[in-house]
Amino acid sequence: MTVRFGLRGMGIAPAGIAMESTGHHHLVIAADMPAFDRPIPADANHVHFGKGQTEAVITLAPGPHRLQLLLADHLHVPHDPPVTSKPITITVSR
């Protein structure tokens, strides 16, 4: 499935590029939000889009999945205050 990321009021920049009011997306899948004062972990539940992607093709097992976006700075640390999407729940059918 293709997931498209949206953002208002800020810009997108790849990880490692320090620019004010920018960041890159992280997709939190079936997990609580990570700590906002540390780099976001990179695992199956915290998918990084450090090249500045604004959409991605992801594969999820059939069933319900909770998804939420979290924007982070050049070092993968969430902004203060955090920039997040509202969580959504999708159901993947076979």
N, CA, C and O of each residue as an XYZ file, in Angstrom:
376
protein
N       0.837     -1.167      0.000
C       0.000      0.000      0.000
C       0.885      1.234      0.000
O       1.983      1.230      0.556
N       0.391      2.287     -0.632
C       1.116      3.550     -0.659
C       0.578      4.456      0.442
O      -0.630      4.640      0.586
N       1.501      5.015      1.211
C       1.155      5.959      2.269
C       1.766      7.297      1.874
O       2.958      7.383      1.579
N       0.932      8.348      1.870
C       1.413      9.698      1.549
C       1.417     10.531      2.819
O       0.463     10.510      3.597
N       2.518     11.272      3.019
C       2.698     12.067      4.228
C       2.404     13.531      3.921
O       2.820     14.045      2.883
N       1.693     14.197      4.814
C       1.413     15.613      4.651
C       2.041     16.417      5.780
O       2.346     15.885      6.847
N       2.228     17.711      5.524
C       2.827     18.589      6.517
C       2.435     20.019      6.184
O       2.469     20.430      5.024
N       2.063     20.775      7.217
C       1.750     22.191      7.047
C       2.597     23.018      7.995
O       2.821     22.624      9.140
N       3.067     24.161      7.522
C       3.770     25.099      8.379
C       5.244     24.812      8.602
O       5.922     25.567      9.299
N       5.746     23.737      8.024
C       7.167     23.385      8.145
C       7.608     22.789      6.815
O       6.786     22.515      5.941
N       8.915     22.593      6.675
C       9.451     22.010      5.461
C      10.058     20.642      5.705
O      10.226     20.208      6.844
N      10.381     19.980      4.619
C      11.011     18.660      4.673
C      12.478     18.801      4.292
O      12.812     19.467      3.313
N      13.348     18.171      5.071
C      14.781     18.114      4.768
C      15.290     16.737      5.171
O      14.817     16.173      6.158
N      16.232     16.192      4.438
C      16.771     14.876      4.785
C      17.460     14.872      6.150
O      17.898     15.912      6.641
N      17.547     13.707      6.740
C      18.309     13.543      7.980
C      19.739     14.009      7.718
O      20.281     13.818      6.630
N      20.334     14.619      8.731
C      21.699     15.096      8.611
C      21.810     16.516      8.094
O      22.887     17.110      8.145
N      20.701     17.073      7.591
C      20.691     18.450      7.082
C      19.976     19.326      8.112
O      18.756     19.250      8.256
N      20.732     20.151      8.820
C      20.162     21.004      9.871
C      19.646     22.296      9.252
O      20.426     23.151      8.835
N      18.328     22.429      9.198
C      17.688     23.642      8.696
C      16.530     23.970      9.627
O      15.782     23.081     10.033
N      16.385     25.233      9.959
C      15.320     25.657     10.862
C      13.945     25.346     10.263
O      13.721     25.494      9.062
N      13.039     24.913     11.131
C      11.641     24.630     10.761
C      11.502     23.548      9.700
O      10.582     23.593      8.882
N      12.407     22.579      9.707
C      12.302     21.439      8.795
C      12.502     20.146      9.578
O      12.891     20.161     10.746
N      12.234     19.056      8.925
C      12.461     17.742      9.509
C      12.143     16.675      8.487
O      11.892     16.969      7.319
N      12.154     15.451      8.930
C      11.783     14.324      8.076
C      10.823     13.432      8.837
O      10.787     13.432     10.067
N      10.044     12.670      8.078
C       8.968     11.871      8.652
C       9.462     10.549      9.233
O      10.455      9.969      8.796
N       8.713     10.107     10.242
C       8.852      8.774     10.838
C       7.443      8.236     10.979
O       6.549      8.939     11.451
N       7.242      6.998     10.575
C       5.933      6.365     10.687
C       5.963      5.414     11.875
O       6.752      4.469     11.913
N       5.099      5.676     12.836
C       4.988      4.829     14.030
C       3.851      3.855     13.758
O       2.709      4.262     13.545
N       4.175      2.564     13.768
C       3.220      1.514     13.428
C       2.957      0.665     14.661
O       3.868      0.045     15.210
N       1.703      0.643     15.089
C       1.272     -0.222     16.196
C       2.146     -0.064     17.434
O       2.507     -1.050     18.077
N       2.483      1.181     17.765
C       3.318      1.443     18.939
C       2.948      2.807     19.516
O       2.379      3.658     18.833
N       3.286      2.989     20.783
C       3.136      4.296     21.402
C       4.216      5.211     20.852
O       5.231      4.749     20.330
N       3.992      6.500     20.971
C       5.000      7.463     20.553
C       6.261      7.257     21.394
O       6.176      6.990     22.593
N       7.428      7.384     20.762
C       8.680      7.259     21.521
C       8.910      8.509     22.366
O       8.164      9.482     22.257
N       9.926      8.480     23.193
C      10.298      9.653     23.989
C      10.600     10.806     23.044
O      11.255     10.619     22.018
N      10.123     12.002     23.388
C      10.311     13.157     22.521
C      11.656     13.856     22.729
O      11.984     14.785     21.990
N      12.431     13.429     23.711
C      13.704     14.097     23.993
C      14.920     13.279     23.556
O      16.053     13.607     23.907
N      14.681     12.212     22.789
C      15.773     11.346     22.322
C      15.536     10.989     20.857
O      14.419     11.136     20.360
N      16.571     10.522     20.163
C      16.362     10.075     18.784
C      15.324      8.951     18.715
O      15.247      8.099     19.601
N      14.549      8.970     17.667
C      13.515      7.954     17.458
C      14.198      6.636     17.119
O      15.094      6.607     16.275
N      13.786      5.535     17.767
C      14.397      4.249     17.431
C      14.099      3.868     15.976
O      13.128      4.343     15.387
N      14.925      3.029     15.423
C      14.715      2.509     14.065
C      14.457      1.018     14.180
O      15.373      0.229     14.413
N      13.201      0.647     14.013
C      12.816     -0.760     14.076
C      11.526     -0.936     13.281
O      11.084     -0.006     12.607
N      10.927     -2.106     13.352
C       9.722     -2.391     12.571
C       8.548     -1.502     12.958
O       7.628     -1.319     12.161
N       8.562     -0.945     14.168
C       7.469     -0.092     14.624
C       7.752      1.398     14.456
O       6.855      2.220     14.641
N       8.969      1.751     14.115
C       9.377      3.152     13.948
C      10.183      3.243     12.652
O      11.400      3.058     12.650
N       9.494      3.529     11.563
C      10.113      3.506     10.240
C      10.563      4.920      9.871
O       9.763      5.855      9.872
N      11.837      5.062      9.560
C      12.448      6.350      9.237
C      12.380      6.627      7.735
O      12.557      5.728      6.913
N      12.124      7.873      7.404
C      12.149      8.325      6.018
C      13.138      9.481      5.921
O      12.781     10.612      5.594
N      14.399      9.154      6.218
C      15.460     10.132      6.359
C      15.954     10.748      5.071
O      16.780     11.661      5.108
N      15.474     10.278      3.928
C      15.862     10.914      2.669
C      14.915     12.063      2.322
O      15.056     12.717      1.289
N      13.947     12.292      3.210
C      12.987     13.356      2.968
C      11.772     12.906      2.172
O      11.067     13.726      1.584
N      11.531     11.603      2.156
C      10.400     11.086      1.398
C       9.073     11.654      1.932
O       8.914     11.903      3.127
N       8.133     11.848      1.003
C       6.795     12.296      1.375
C       5.741     11.239      1.046
O       4.543     11.477      1.197
N       6.195     10.087      0.601
C       5.322      8.932      0.430
C       6.187      7.679      0.404
O       7.387      7.734      0.134
N       5.549      6.552      0.691
C       6.282      5.287      0.719
C       5.320      4.137      0.472
O       4.128      4.233      0.768
N       5.843      3.069     -0.064
C       5.087      1.829     -0.190
C       5.467      0.969      1.008
O       6.640      0.655      1.211
N       4.475      0.593      1.794
C       4.730     -0.249      2.956
C       3.911     -1.525      2.843
O       2.864     -1.551      2.196
N       4.394     -2.568      3.473
C       3.697     -3.848      3.496
C       3.333     -4.165      4.935
O       4.191     -4.181      5.818
N       2.058     -4.414      5.160
C       1.569     -4.770      6.491
C       0.797     -6.071      6.404
O       0.155     -6.348      5.390
N       0.852     -6.864      7.447
C       0.100     -8.114      7.511
C      -1.403     -7.811      7.533
O      -1.803     -6.723      7.949
N      -2.222     -8.737      7.101
C      -3.664     -8.524      7.187
C      -4.090     -8.241      8.630
O      -3.523     -8.781      9.579
N      -5.093     -7.387      8.767
C      -5.620     -7.051     10.087
C      -5.534     -5.564     10.349
O      -5.120     -4.798      9.479
N      -5.925     -5.150     11.549
C      -5.898     -3.729     11.893
C      -4.493     -3.256     12.274
O      -3.703     -4.009     12.844
N      -4.203     -2.008     11.951
C      -2.908     -1.403     12.266
C      -3.119      0.058     12.626
O      -3.853      0.772     11.944
N      -2.476      0.501     13.696
C      -2.532      1.904     14.112
C      -1.293      2.588     13.548
O      -0.173      2.117     13.745
N      -1.497      3.709     12.841
C      -0.409      4.452     12.207
C      -0.423      5.893     12.699
O      -1.487      6.473     12.914
N       0.762      6.463     12.875
C       0.876      7.860     13.252
C       2.221      8.384     12.763
O       3.236      7.694     12.858
N       2.220      9.608     12.241
C       3.453     10.244     11.786
C       4.057     11.091     12.893
O       3.348     11.676     13.711
N       5.377     11.144     12.899
C       6.132     11.967     13.838
C       7.277     12.607     13.060
O       8.084     11.908     12.447
N       7.346     13.933     13.087
C       8.412     14.649     12.397
C       9.587     14.826     13.348
O       9.396     15.091     14.535
N      10.792     14.680     12.831
C      11.989     14.844     13.665
C      13.024     15.668     12.926
O      12.959     15.833     11.708
N      13.974     16.179     13.681
C      15.020     17.041     13.118
C      16.113     16.217     12.442
O      15.972     15.008     12.253
N      17.189     16.882     12.088
C      18.300     16.251     11.358
C      18.964     15.107     12.125
O      19.650     14.276     11.529
N      18.762     15.063     13.446
C      19.340     14.003     14.280
C      18.300     12.973     14.724
O      18.566     12.167     15.616
N      17.124     12.995     14.110
C      16.020     12.070     14.408
C      15.365     12.344     15.765
O      14.693     11.469     16.311
N      15.551     13.542     16.311
C      14.937     13.917     17.584
C      13.667     14.709     17.272
O      13.721     15.665     16.498
N      12.521     14.331     17.860
C      11.285     15.079     17.609
C      11.431     16.556     17.988
O      12.202     16.915     18.877
N      10.679     17.384     17.297
C      10.679     18.823     17.572
C      10.019     19.106     18.921
O       9.315     18.260     19.474
N      10.258     20.302     19.434
C       9.643     20.744     20.694
C       8.903     22.043     20.407
O       9.541     23.081     20.230
N       7.583     22.012     20.357
C       6.692     20.896     20.664
C       6.672     19.867     19.528
O       6.990     20.188     18.384
N       6.293     18.626     19.860
C       6.270     17.563     18.858
C       5.305     17.882     17.714
O       4.238     18.460     17.924
N       5.701     17.495     16.508
C       4.863     17.630     15.316
C       4.420     16.225     14.936
O       5.213     15.420     14.448
N       3.142     15.942     15.167
C       2.599     14.603     14.924
C       1.304     14.701     14.132
O       0.657     15.748     14.091
N       0.945     13.604     13.516
C      -0.385     13.485     12.926
C      -1.315     12.912     13.981
O      -0.873     12.430     15.024
N      -2.581     12.970     13.699
C      -3.527     12.227     14.530
C      -3.335     10.754     14.188
O      -3.064     10.424     13.034
N      -3.470      9.870     15.160
C      -3.362      8.447     14.839
C      -4.568      7.991     14.002
O      -5.686      8.474     14.182
N      -4.317      7.072     13.106
C      -5.401      6.454     12.339
C      -5.282      4.950     12.503
O      -4.201      4.428     12.777
N      -6.382      4.271     12.337
C      -6.377      2.807     12.319
C      -6.886      2.366     10.961
O      -7.953      2.786     10.514
N      -6.109      1.516     10.314
C      -6.496      0.963      9.038
C      -6.620     -0.546      9.194
O      -6.041     -1.136     10.106
N      -7.371     -1.159      8.305
C      -7.482     -2.618      8.291
C      -7.023     -3.100      6.930
O      -7.572     -2.706      5.902
N      -6.016     -3.952      6.929
C      -5.478     -4.526      5.715
C      -6.196     -5.850      5.475
O      -6.221     -6.725      6.340
N      -6.778     -5.980      4.284
C      -7.430     -7.241      3.952
C      -6.489     -8.080      3.111
O      -5.517     -7.566      2.556
N      -6.764     -9.321      3.019
C      -5.881    -10.252      2.293
C      -5.899    -10.019      0.821
O      -5.210    -10.718      0.078
